[in-house]
């Protein structure tokens, strides 16, 4: 719904089906594998940490790309071909074989119903199925390796959140798009941003005065800010959490405090339009800022907090001499 024009795609709801436990199993086993690949992003926080010390010279520009309808058109055989080596190198032979069998079974067990017509998911990565995003991420690792080999010195920075890509190149933006599009016909990308300012995930990235990367919180133009209204039947703590969560996000997604305060005030305005009192929102904002200040002050001291852990007594464990 956030795209213009609005488009649709088949969504697979596997809740309550016989493959739901297999989906949870794959998430548990395959999810941690993504941490082994430096090009894969798990969150905006990791992206901003990678950009914190990055400098952009005159020859380096930021570009963002998005895959065109990634999940449905890819061939399942090609997905298994590239996911299999990752799985087999990460698990014992017996477990790896079992995981691959599960991946193949659940990929072919998804059904889509529309207008009374039921179709099987014979190809593509099922959208909406629990491990679908993880499988897509592991599949596109092969694209990451392909880009590093193809572009070499021209690719100065590259990070990917599933099919959303941020790249810093010394050449034009068409270089990376052409390299990806030549890898596989079913995986095609389009350039979504280039130049002095680009949007990735929920941040706007731009070049700062000292050639550092600046980030600022981004909200889609179609966003309606439909927060939980105060007269609902939620617990009172839910409303404080709603306001504090909005304020915390404003400070986490803006590099500079002035931008964070501006976005926090905008969010508070949207909250008041939903029935929240401005005095409550601003009191929580001041409380949050005071908490941040105390944390920073404690980090500058030499005080060390002590933690104690209880463990069962074991006769085979002795104190060091």
N, C-alpha and C positions, 0 to 999 in steps of 0.2 A: 504493500500500500504506500510505501514511501518513494516509489519511483514514478516518474512522469514520462510517458503515459502509464497508467496503472496496468500491470500485467499479472497473469496468474501462472501457477505451475502446480502439477499434481503433488499432493502431500500425503504421506503414508502414516496413518495412525496405527501403530502396532500394539498399543496398550490392550492388555487382556487376551492377546493371541498367544499361541504356543511358542512363538519365537521371541516374546518379550524377555524371558530370562536369559536367552542367548545374547540379546542385545546388551543387557546389563553386564553380562560376562565380558563381552568384547570391549565395552567402555572401560571396565576395570583393568583389563590386560593391555589394551592398545593405547589408552589415553596417556600413560606415563612415557610412552616411547617418543612422543612429540618433543619432550624436553631434551632429547639427544641431538636435535637439529637446530643449529644456531640461526637459520634463516626463518624459522617458524615462530610466530608470535602467539602467545596464549592470552594476552590482555593488552590494553592500552598502557597500563603501568610499565610493562616490560619495554614497550616501544619508547616511552618517554625516557626511561633510564638509558636506553641505547643512544638516544639523541642528545643526552645531557652535555656531553663533552665534544660533540661533533662540530666541526667548523666547515663552512662552505666558502670555497674560493670562487673567483669569477667564472671559472670554467665548469663549476659543478652546479647543476640545477636539480630540483626535486620534481619527480613525476609520479603520478599514481595511475594504477591500472586496475581493471576489474574484468574477471572472466565472464564471457557471455553465456549465461544460462548453463553453468558448469555441470550440475548434477545429471540432468536427464540424458544428454547426448553421448556421454562417454561410453565406450564399450567395456562391459564387465570383465571380459577376458583380458583386456589391456590393464585394467585396474589390478586384477589379481596378479598379472605378470610383474608389476612394479611393486606391489605391496608385499608379495611373497618373500623376496630376499630380505626385506627389513624384518619381517616376523621371524624368519628362520635363523637370522643372525642374532636375534634377541632372546630366543627361548630354546629350551632343550628340544631335541628332535621330535619326541613323541608329542609334547605339548604344542609345538609349532604346527605339526601336521593336523592336530585336532582343531587349533584355532583357524587354520586355513579352510578346513572343511566347514566349520561353523560360518565363516565369512561367506563362503560360496552358497551355503544353504539359505541363510537369511537374506542374501542379496536377491535370490530368485523366489523368495516366498512372500514378497510384498504385493498386495493387490490394491488397485485404485478403482473406486466406484464413482461414476459421474453420470447423472441422468438415467439411472437404472442400468447402465452398462458397466460391467466389471472387467477390468483389464489387468493382466499380470505384468509385473515389472521384470521383463526379460532382459533389459539393458539399462545402463545408467546406474548412478548411485542413488538409492532411495532417499528422497528428501523428507525430513521429519522423523526418520528412524534414528534411534539413539546414537548408534555408532557411525551414522552417515557422514557427519562432519569430520570425524577422526579418520575415516577411510579416505575421504577427499584430501585431507591434509597430508596423509602418508603418500597418497598417489602423486600429489604435486611436488613432493620432495625430488622426484626425478626431473621435474621442470627446473627446480633450483640448481641442480647439478648441471643440467644442460646450459643454463644461462651463464654459470660461472666458467664453463669451458668455452662458450661461444663469444662472450663479451670480454672476458679476462680483464685487462687493465682499464677498460672503459667503465666497468661497473664498480663504483666506489662504495656504494652502500645498497643493501638489498634486504628487505624484510617483508614477510608475507603473513597475513591473517586469513587463512583458508584461501579464498580467491581474490582478496583485496591486497594489492601490492604497492609498496613504496620503494622507489629506486632513485639513487643519485648517480647520474651519468655525466661523463665528460662530453659525450656527443648528444645528438638529438634524441627526443623521446621515441621516435619511430624505431630506434635500434632494438630496444627490449621487446616492443610489441611484435616486430618481425621475427625475432628469435623465438619467442614463445609460439607464435602462430605457425612456424615452420616445424615445430616439434611433433605435433599431432593435429590432424584436421579437426577432430572433435573438441579440441581445447583451443579456443580462440579468445583473445583479450581485446579490450578497447581502452583507449586513453581517457581517463576521467579527470585529470588535472595536471597542469604543468606551469612552470614559471615561478614567480615570487611567492605564490601562496597556493597550497593544495590542501585538500580535505582527506583525512584518513580516519576511519572509525568515528570516534566522537571528538576529534580534535582538528583544529585548523593549524597547519604548519606553515611558517614563513621564515624569511631571512631576517635576523636581528641586526642591529646597528653594527655590532662587532663581528658579523658573519657567523654568529652562532644560530642555532635553530630555535625559534620561538614557537611555543604552542599555546593555543587558546581553546576553550571549550566550544564545541560545535553542536548545534541543534538543527535538525532538519526543518525546513520551512513548513512542512505539513504537520509538525508536532502540535498537539492540542492541549498538552499539559493537564490531562484529566486525572488529577490526583484524587485520592480517597477524600471524600467530603467529611467535615468534622461531625455532621449529624448522623453518620452511619453508626452501625452497632459494633464497631471495632473497640478494642480495649483502649483506654486513654493513652497508654504508652505508644500505641501505633501512630498517633498523630505527631508526637514529639519525634519519633523515629523518621517519619516522613519528612519533616522539616529539616532535621539534622542531616539526613541522608542527602538532601538537595544541597545543603550548604557544604557538606564534606566533598561532594562531587565537584562543586565549583572551585574549591581550593586545590583539589587533586588534579584537575584538568587545565589549570592555568599556570603558566610559568611565573607570572608576576602577581603580587598581592593586589595591585590596583585592578587588574583584570578580574581576579577572583572575587573581589568585593563587588564589582559592577555586575558580574553574572549572578552572584548571590542575591543582590538586591532585585535583579530581574526575576529570579526564581521566587523570591518572597512575594513580589507583586503578583505573580501567577497563582501563588498559594492563597493570597488574600482574595483573589477573584473566585476561588473555590470555596470561600467561607472561613478561612483561617484568619485569626486576629493578627494585625501587623505587630502589636506589642509582644505577643508570644513569639513570633518568628524572629524579631530583632533581638529579643532576650536570649533566645537559643543561639543566634549568630554571635552575640557577644560572649556567651559562655563557651562556644566552640573556639573562638579566637583566643580567649584566655587559657583554655586547655592547651592549645598549640604553643602558646608562649611559655607555659610552664614546662612543657616537654622539651622545648629547645634549651631552656635554661638548665634543666637537669642533665641534658646531654653534654653541656659545657663544663660540668663539675667532675670531680674525681670520685664522686660517690658511686659505689658499686652495690647494687641490690643483691641480696643473698637469697638463694632458693634451696629448699631442703626436699629430699625425696625419700620416701619410705620404700624399703625393699625387704622381701622375706629373708630371714636368716638361713644361711646355707652352711652346713658344716665343712663343705669343701672349699670355702672361700676364707682366706686369712688376710689379716691386715699386712701391708707391706712392712718389711723390716726397716 
